[in-house]
Each structure stands twice: as C-alpha cells, then as structure tokens.
C-alpha cells in the first residue's frame, strides 16, 4: 500500500483520509456490488480498520460514508451528503494553473480568516462527474464558479465570502 491508495471522503461533514480504500474496492467490488448497505458497511469497516483508526463512537458515520464512496467508485447512483460549512473543490490533474488556483484560495481563506474544506480532485473520473470540461475547475459549495481560468484574488474573496455566510 502506498500514498496512491489514500482517498479523502466526507464523513459526518469532515474530510477524512482513508488509506487502502482502492485496494479494498478492487478486492471486494465485483463480489459485493449488489450487497445491502449493512453488509457492505460491516465488510468495509472490518477491512479498512486494519490500516485506519476508526473511533467506536463514529463507526456508523464511517460505515455510511464508506458505503457511499464504494458505490460512487463503482458508478452506482448515490445520494450526495450535504456538507456543512464551506466546501471548495479544485478540479484538475495537477497543472500549474491548478496549483496556482489552490494556492490563491488558501491565501484568500487565510486573509479572510475563513475555515473550510479545500480538496484538489485529480482523478479524471471524479472530475467528469462534475461536468467540468476545462482545467482548472472551481466548485464552491456545489456550484461551478470557474472553468479553464484562475480567478483573481478579489473574485475568489467575493465568492468565498458569499459562500461562507
């Protein structure tokens, strides 16, 4: 297992890193794709708790989130969990513009003293789910704000202040 097998998923409104998810998906995906959520949740928790700390008090939240991500990775329809607070996604495979956009967002968030989740989505399949064809793409609280360009700090500040309210 390596750093490529680390994903970020939303668990009870927080982005949490899960190590080994892709490996487990490959191992059980074909066999449990049609399993009910309870069986799938238990299997994912057992397998992933070997390499991840999963607190007993939030095991149910982890189970729900892991099932949701498992089904999403298999291309099955899943209801999106509404995140709370400010959620920002930069979509792109890691070009200079993507890195510049991420840096500007972090700078603006620091200047405005805004807290939020910032995720850089590099997986092409995950990017395609947003329907964004240009790079970088910027999504703030589920709304596409920019595609194919790096907005100015002023524009980012306006969008983040509006979304952070």
Steps between C-alpha positions, in 0.01 A plus 500: 500500500629846414394864494309440175258287703392794716165666436315783672133443580236703677417337832239687703594832340877460528748394235688195629788315336444126456797278421448182298156576358595437137655164589188393690281619212697280259480202736128508581346729239391232253363271772317752717381753242137397558526430875272686738645803677528333844703204372717726287555744788611221734740354243654839418540589869670167578742524210580871525539510878818293456680807357285786630395614844120495511366623835227280644278802566478591130513154340147539361598830331811336352293204379248723321774708339701195391194339340421827321856526365509128407182535293621827345829338394305217334291754309182421691260786583537632853331787679751773570542585866458872552823631649480770761709814482722609217598223253737586215617266225771575247462268202804419289778249463770713656609755240659831600165680476340246737779549754478878463122495556541284812770734633287810436201344675712413802641855507153658480358266764788596730455872434125478566544263794256253340490135598397238249585180318724541197549196279699470178327234290745345252323178403365542146188290572417708806554822302269374224219456755492878541454558126796739493693477174769763555786506746518625762143485619381663820198385697387681812223339705390294202488788249737526206665842529781483244619275219824528306640803682648614828275771647652804667540513877227764514255279311587202719453710813154611380391143426642360825342773713161442337527122547642519851204690642 
